Amino acid sequence: MIASSDLAPDEVDATLATIERAADDISHWQTPSLMTRFARRGGDGWQIAIGDPTLALRAALFIQARLRRDMDTTKTRIALATGDGTLPDSGDLNAAHGPVFVASGRLLTSISGNRLIAHAQGGAVDAATHLADHISVGWTQAQARAVAALLPPNAPARAEIAKSFGITRQAVNQALWSAGYPALDDALRAMEEDARK
């Protein structure tokens, strides 16, 4: 979490609770449920492991959208890594080990400046991650609300989302367009398809 020392303890707890709820929502992106683990680390740190690494960037953007939607000004850095790692039988993510956890931890310590999301794979994957991150940092709360609703792979139709928000489908479309969602969605789908090959 960025500038967490400027936050009251209850604000830190609320932020981490938002991230934990987002992780729980991510677990329902697939049927059967997608393996998703959340763990708090230290006073203001956290980590998530998901069973489908092709969804890593989508999940990171979902977390950022949920934070902007629910907390508005709170920001967090996310270091993505895919690869081998071992979770203990207890499922305790803080006791997990392996190269993927090392890569993510090292990357997290190197992220600085305005960048919030990076990918340890480097190359084109990290470049696309950087671009997606750059787009996401400009989201308003209204844009983040629409993006968070559409990012899940099993998201409902835009008309249903509009109805649940109490606004028109055109208003949802406008929020998504101004948030850069159509281009992000195309890129995410292409990256996920390539990663599954």
TARARA-V775922 format. One line per field, one symbol per residue. ss: DSSP state (2 for helix, 1 for strand, 0 for the rest). psi: psi as a letter, one per 20 degrees, with the letter a starting at -180 (. if undefined). burial: 1 if it has 16 or more other C-alpha atoms within 10 Angstrom, else 0. Layout:
BEGIN
ss = ???
psi = ???
burial = ???
END
This chain:
BEGIN
ss = 00022200222222222222222222000000000111111000111111002222222222222222222000000111000001000000222010222222222222000000111000222222222222220000222222222220000002222222200022222222220022222222222222220
psi = ppkhiiqqhhhgghghhggghggghhijirprqpoppqpppbhjrrqqpqiniijggggghgggghggghifipqqqpoqqqbprpprhijohijqrrhhhgggggggiiprbiphpqpihabhghghggggggghijprggghggghhihphkqrqhhgggghikrqhhhgggggghijggggggggggghgghi.
burial = 10010000000100110111011111111000011111110001011111001111111111111111110101111111110000000000110100011011101100000001111110000101110110011011111111111111000001001100000110011011001110011001001100000
END
